[in-house]
Amino acid sequence: MCLSHELLGIDCPFCGMTRSFVALAHGDLGASLRLHPAGPLLFISMIVLVVAVLVTAVRRTAPLVERKRFLFAFQSVALVSLAIGVLKLVRS
């Protein structure tokens, strides 16, 4: 259930993202892309984030938030996902 869809009658930029993640977790890339084109990108980036946090914790190096490359990558994935979601919203 999407609050935006229920209240305004329109899909929010991330509508379909959860179903896209579930489809990808079940190995159905095609369905994942149909449900939300940014789903696989965000899914993979979240896995990379979790691995990076674990590696940082084990190595006890500088926190990820202090690394400019990490912040740039994180912001890029977030902006691409949002842009695709907005395009999806506009096309509806």
N, C-alpha and C positions, 0 to 999 in steps of 0.2 A: 504494500500500500504506500503510495506516495502522497504526502501531505499537499504538495503543490497541485498534483493532479486532482485530488479530492476537493480542495478549496477553490482553485482557479479554473479547473477543467483543462489545464494544459500540462504537458510533461515538463519536468524540470530538466536542466542540462545533464543530470546524472541518472535520469530514469532509464531503467534497464541494466544498470551497472551491476547490481547484485546478481541478477539472472545471468548476465554475461560472465561473471566470475564463476558461478556454479557450472555453467556450460563448459567453461575452460577447465575447471577442476575435473570434470568428467571426460575431458579429452576431445570435446566437440568444438574445434576452433571456428568452424563455419557459423554455428549457432551463436557462439560468443561474439563474433564480429557483427552478425545481424542484430543482436540485441543491443549492443553498444560498441561502435567502432573503436573506442579507446579502451575498452575492457581489457584486452590482452596486454596492452602497453602498461596500464596501471597495475594489473595483476603481477606482471613480471617485475616491475619496478618496486612493488611492495615486497616481493620475495628478496630482491637484491638489498633493499633497505634492512630487512630483518637479518640477513646474513652479515651485512656490514656492521650492524649494531653488535651482533654476537662476536665478530672478529675484533672489533674495537674493545669490547669488554674483556675478552680473553687476553689480548695484547696489552691492555691498559695504556693505550695511546691517547692522543688528544681527542676530545669528544668530536663526533661527526659535525656538530653544528658550528664548529670553529673552522671547518675545512671549506674553502670557497668552491672547490670543484663539486663537492657533495651538495652544497646549497644550490649551485647553478643547476645541477642535474635534477634535484628535487623540484625546484621551481619550474624547470622546463617541462617535466612530466605533468605537473599540476596544470600548467597553462595549456599544454596540448590537449589534455583531457577535457578541460573546461571549454576550450575552443571547439572541439568536436561536439561536445554536448550542446553548446549554443547553436552550432550549425544544424544539429539534429532538431533542436527546438524550432528554429526558423523554418526549416523545411516542412514541419508538420502542418 
